[in-house]
Amino acid sequence: MESMKQNLVGIVGAANVFDSPEVLASYSKDESFATPMKPLFVVKPENAEQVQALVRFANETKTPLVPVSSGAPHFKGDTVPSVPQSVIVDLSGMNKIISINRQQRMAIIEPGVTYGQLQEALAKEGMTLSTSLRPRANKSVLTSVLEIEPRLNCLHQFNYTEPLRCTEVTFGDGNQIYTGEAGNGPKDLQKQWDLGKWQVHSNGPAMTDMLRMITQAQGSMGIVTWASVKCELLPTIRKMYLAPAKKSTDLEDFVYKAIWARIGDKLYVMNKAYLASLMGETAEEIAELKKVMPNWVAAFGLSGDILLPELKVSAQEHDIMEYAKQTGVQLLSKVPGVSAEAVLEKSINPSGEPYWKLTAKGSCQDIFFITTLDKTSKFIEAMYALAIEAGYPTEDIGVYIQPQHMGTSVHLEFSLPYNSADSKEAKKVKELYISASKEMSKLGGYYARPYDIWTTIQLNKDAQSYILLKRMKDIFDPNNIMNTGKLTLK
Amino acid sequence: MAFPREIYQALEDIVGKRNISENIGICETYRSIPSQSSAHYGPSEHWTPLPQAVVLPGSTEEVQNVIRICNKYGIEFKASTTFWATMGYIGSDFAIQIDTRRMKSVKIDAKNMCAVVEPFAIAATVQAEVMKYGLNINIPGVGCSSSTLANFSSWIAFGPNSISMGQGSENVLGMEWVLPNGEVLRTGSLGAGEGWFCGEGPGPSLRGILRGIFGAAGSLGVCTKMAVRLHPWPGPADFPTYGTVPAYKADFGPNFKCYTLCFPTWEAWARSVQYFHESDVAYSGHRQFNMFGRNLKGAMLNIITDADKQLSDLEELVNDPYIQKENEKMKLDYQVIIAGFSERDMEYKEKAIDYILEQTGGWKSEMMLEKDKHDYALLYLTRLGHKNLNFVMCGAYEGTFGLSSNVWKTIQVVEEAVALKRKWEVEHDSIAATGGDSAMGSLSGIGGGGATGWEFFTNFDAYDKNSVHGTAKFVDGNQEFHNKYSFGPDFCRWNSDVRHMNGYNYTQEEHNQMFANAPQPWVYAYQYKIREAINPKNLCGTYFRTVDPKCLEK
């Protein structure tokens, strides 16, 4: 062990190797029900060369590495070691914004860059980055895009992996490459910029799409040390609306119509528990909001930027109102308990402390998967039925429906707040999480990002994919050192 | 090598007597000029090898069984369906051609805006079917007579609509794919039987194996079904065409406009394109009719939009003062279609275009607003069904240069490329003298903008040896230009590293030499390992570029 420490010190320096019980304990568990396991060391590399050296060292010594970029709390079990003797590779210190290019609308970021940090820098250049819903303040943008967290604006998600474009990755075998257009060389960003290349195109670099080997991978294929992301123009005008409804199905036609007509830059649906949780600053406030808010709300946003923004927003506002009328919904600037503008502000900005999902009860367990909008009600009904069976209060179940990939599918998320200090309640939620996860899969829910128990649930249904995934893992991480135990059938 | 009877019989048992042939007359039709590029009838004096047999499977199961036979006997196979590109043809003598034209269904999920297509569902069919539901599909530059599935799985697939719809790769959802070892892989949500709606995951996306910047070109098995994303079509449910073939046109009503926008400088041109990249105004964007060349496009447009005119009228039209004036005005141009989802939306988009022109000093071509030309261009770009025009000048063409990059990089060098081509046109008689600038292609090769996809149409006579050889020399010269500005291989050399000029596959040793010194050789080593994992007998030709990792480990 001492020899390993010396080796790690040799790679990242003594100041960046940690093995105190407190530090190790903090990386040994997260907010999920994943089995806690203490790592052997935590290391904090400062650059890609150190990362590559760590991976090569891990290959020589068969040391499992667990990459982590965001700060705590984590929720999905993917950063908790699955096997003993693991070394956490904490990339949060690599937090440089390497470049911002307004002309190309591209930014290049290191793993430790957070949404707040990036959005502030982009705003100075008149740009912004599409975001997942109210990310944690210390959430790594790079992890968020690598793990394909759903974005609020599905209509600009031309590629499923949007806004992620190119990366620098050290695969599990220790080789480091650039993916996408950047992979066509030269392997030096400055030289590429000098040639007028801005790491825009995500596919490739050749016939295999290397980016897709590292997305949704939970760090099990390699470690990404920079990524280019496509930015949007910062709106000069924004308008936000809320469409209240008694049932989620009442909103379906409207959502489909907005997707078809390509209107708007924000579109998502929440039930009142989810919306109250997003908006409330305290548990009491959340409880009060739930009493007055509509059962369901579709949030819809319009924006204009450099090209006749007033005229654009005015035309689209007229059209969306017409579509709303046609589909039997009302678009309002406020609904009981909340204004549309406030929902927008909360949605696009990073959370304060504590993370908003923890405000209601101190802990939260999510279940999310992909399906199509017209099937969501089936899952919602099933979830409520399971909750009743488990004795979990249905009024606490948060539901979030986020269209993605230009609306061809939706991310459906159930959020189950609970008090982890109450062991009985925690047990009940854990059981519900397990049973509901299985049931959702039986009903056709697709765990594209198969965290924790979903790995087994999903991959057990798809033997051919699992066999091929194992073959790919053998290619890119032959010694199985990258987040060992993840994406593996147990 | 004679094709053993037992193998032929085994294949016949799978597909039935009517769907297999070794008749020399039939097999000869499954040979192609091994053009240097993938999609053009380029200079060549050879043909791809003669297949031992042609097999037409009618289902995924039949494809799988055919591939199993190929594995058993070590037979190379290549599947194709609309056969536009040389990549769809075999590259060795002991090989069979799989023709998937019996598999042609289209199933539409209008609500969730996707369609499940089989290989021979050509883009024209898919488009016609989905338009009934107010939907449309990205039709890549190769045109509507080509297979949607083949384009999206195996090549880049960008076209006029890619600015608003994305290119092929971006539109792929679930996919069913018979691997070269005979296993069937269903990607994404389809793998677990949950539907076609998502082609990604679970976890890392295996679809990434099949296609990167471009596809595996049939070298990793046979894609048998694919769900493709559809896009809104705010126009009529069918094509209200009129006019006399081939100069037929379409009127989609007041909510569609096709403008030819023109600019005084490339810098203004690029600024205007950036506006379109940064907004949702353009439904389509293409520099299309410059395919006829800077000097000829005005005259050619008058020929192709008038059924009574023909190529012999070209000289007269080129000298027509009105056409000369209009031609000069559209020197630096491109076409844009705007589609209004409502009257107000259309009004906004009209004003947005006026604003862009005001900001950049551009103008609309008046000639292209004449109704017959407007309606012709609208139909042309929406359907891409006039591919005959690619060949009309000299019988053959190649796409050269290939300035596929961001617009700001492209415009810095485009005139140098123009001058190079013009010099060759003037000094040699091997290629048509169209005015140097014949750069054409998509305003954006990826959804939402960011990169152009351009080629210079170079017209030559495939039946004239001097023309063929001269064109080849012209392309060789262009490569220096490409190297100078780091554009990679010339467009029509993109596939020269995967098939010999005589039509045969490369050996692994030859590929090792080619790719061991690539900017990132490990990319090709990983591809070698992937091929070993799913195509251990290496039965699908050499379009999947690989380098043996041992060469790098040395």
Interface residues (C-beta under 8 A of the other chain):
Chain A: Q103 Q104 R105 I148 H156 F158 N159 Y160 T161 N175 I177 Y178 G180 E181 G183 N184 G185 P186 K187 L195 G196 K197 W198 V200 H201 N203 G204 P205 A206 M207 T208 D209 M210 L211 R212 M213 I214 T215 Q216 A217 Q218 S220 M221 K230 L233 Y256 I259 W260 A261 R262 I263 D305 I306 L307 L308 L311 K312 S314 A315 Q316 H318 D319 E322 I370 T371 T372 L373 D374 H405 M406 G407 T408 S409 S441 G444 G445 Y446 Y447 A448 R449 P450 T455 Q458 L459 K461 D462 Q464 S465 I467 L468 L469 R471 M472 D474 I475 F476 L487
Chain B: K111 N112 M113 C114 G134 S164 M165 G166 S169 E170 L173 E183 V184 L185 R186 T187 G188 S189 G191 A192 G193 E194 G195 F197 C198 G199 E200 G201 P202 G203 P204 S205 L206 R207 G208 I209 R211 G212 I213 F214 G215 A216 A217 R229 H231 P232 P234 Q274 Y275 E278 S279 D280 V281 F341 S342 R344 D345 E347 Y348 K351 A352 Y355 I356 S405 N406 W408 K409 Q412 G445 I446 G447 G448 G450 A451 Y485 S486 G488 A518 P519 Q520 W522 V523 Y524 Y526 Q527 K529 I530 A533 I534 F544 R545
